[in-house]
Amino acid sequence: MKLWSRYHVPRTVEQAIELLTEYAGHAQIIAGGTDLLIDVQAGNHPPIEALIDITRINEIKQIQIIEDGADRYAEIGGAVTHSAIVARPEIRSYATSLVESCGVVGGPQVRNVATIGGNVVHALPAADGTLSLVALDASAEVATPDGRKTYPITELFAGPGKSIVESNRHLLTKFRFRLSNFGEGSAFQRMMRPQGVALPILGCAVWIRLDEARERFAAVNISIGPVTPTPQRAKQIEDSLIGELANSDSINRAAQLAKQTLKPRTSKYRATAEYRVEMVELLLRGSLETALVRARTGEAIPEGVDQL
Ligand SMILES: Cc1cc2nc3c(=O)[nH]c(=O)nc-3n(C[C@H](O)[C@H](O)[C@H](O)COP(=O)(O)OP(=O)(O)OC[C@H]3O[C@@H](n4cnc5c(N)ncnc54)[C@H](O)[C@@H]3O)c2cc1C
């Protein structure tokens, strides 16, 4: 049985949207295909008349660093691969958690084709790159037949595996977030079954800013998954740290609070809820401690990924 009948390779975002509109919901975007083709082959996808391959659209394959006064922003196209993110020096140094999460997705073959846009649109609460984009407070631009719209990343998710980006009508064009400045740092840690190749048992991404004296937490973003049905920030834990002295005592208290309040579920393929709760404490403590060192020293070398 044919799984699709036509295959189009548009060169611009506008052409892709025109094609999706022509097929009136019966065409589907394909990027790396590492999620989509598995779903299609397993029969878990509605019939597809045409695939719209977005990997030749130059505009959405770029990583741009944009200066804006004292701040710098990264703009990462929706069709940028995990490998390209890991190789980019500014992302390694100033959005280190994203490199640490993209650098452990699958193996090199997967990372060379799998895109960050596909990771987010697939909308799984354990997706590695997604967790870091949430902690980095990214926004996402989505092209639709009515023009482009920008959303805070957490507004893209409608449920496990469900996105408001309808990939038979819309195209996620880029992500934007501020790169870390003096006194700021980020980190990502995850736990995986030794024989695992797909989703982790648990992942944790954090971003922090210290006050001017570099003594107290001034801002904290935490994203841990899978805990909630959609990727979200752990606001109660974040609030518990703000204004506190940045040291092992406050980090331990936050890790304890996470252990007491977060409610991950049991997955028959990955881990029990009880095990995940123990790991929440460990991963949150580890990633906060790493982010703190990075914020204090201004030096960040990604851990657990290939060095350049
Ligand atoms: C062996 C293996 C190991 C893996 N390991 C991990 C892992 O460790 N961690 C992890 O998080 N994931 C993992 N994955 C999952 C997967 O690689 C990622 O989710 C990947 O980022 C998906 O991107 P893609 O380009 O392949 O998306 P595709 O499969 O091409 O697309 C996925 C979905 O998103 C839509 N889509 C894609 N791009 C866009 C866009 N720009 N705009 C609108 N819709 C779009 C598609 O229509 C489709 O519905 C693994 C997969 C495999 C096969």
The ligand as an ORCA input file, in Angstrom:
! r2SCAN-3c Opt
* xyz 0 1
  C      16.179      6.324     16.906
  C      15.525      7.588     17.411
  C      15.977      8.157     18.587
  C      15.382      9.321     19.074
  N      15.847      9.855     20.236
  C      15.271     10.964     20.737
  C      15.747     11.531     21.957
  O      16.676     11.019     22.596
  N      15.135     12.654     22.420
  C      14.107     13.258     21.721
  O      13.616     14.287     22.179
  N      13.642     12.743     20.565
  C      14.187     11.617     20.063
  N      13.726     11.091     18.883
  C      12.579     11.729     18.224
  C      12.921     12.654     17.046
  O      14.186     12.426     16.479
  C      12.763     14.131     17.358
  O      11.511     14.440     17.919
  C      12.986     14.991     16.094
  O      13.432     16.227     16.545
  C      11.799     15.192     15.152
  O      12.211     16.055     14.084
  P      12.061     15.648     12.555
  O      12.682     16.739     11.767
  O      12.560     14.283     12.304
  O      10.479     15.706     12.439
  P       9.513     14.907     11.444
  O       9.462     13.481     11.817
  O       9.819     15.256     10.030
  O       8.141     15.622     11.854
  C       7.536     15.405     13.108
  C       6.164     16.108     13.107
  O       6.333     17.515     13.099
  C       5.799     18.093     11.878
  N       6.777     19.120     11.511
  C       8.120     18.971     11.406
  N       8.699     20.153     11.202
  C       7.703     21.088     11.173
  C       7.673     22.501     11.007
  N       8.804     23.245     10.868
  N       6.474     23.135     11.009
  C       5.317     22.420     11.167
  N       5.293     21.083     11.351
  C       6.474     20.421     11.356
  C       5.630     16.927     10.909
  O       4.568     17.140      9.992
  C       5.325     15.797     11.872
  O       3.969     15.852     12.258
  C      14.306      9.931     18.364
  C      13.857      9.364     17.156
  C      14.450      8.205     16.685
  C      13.945      7.618     15.400
*
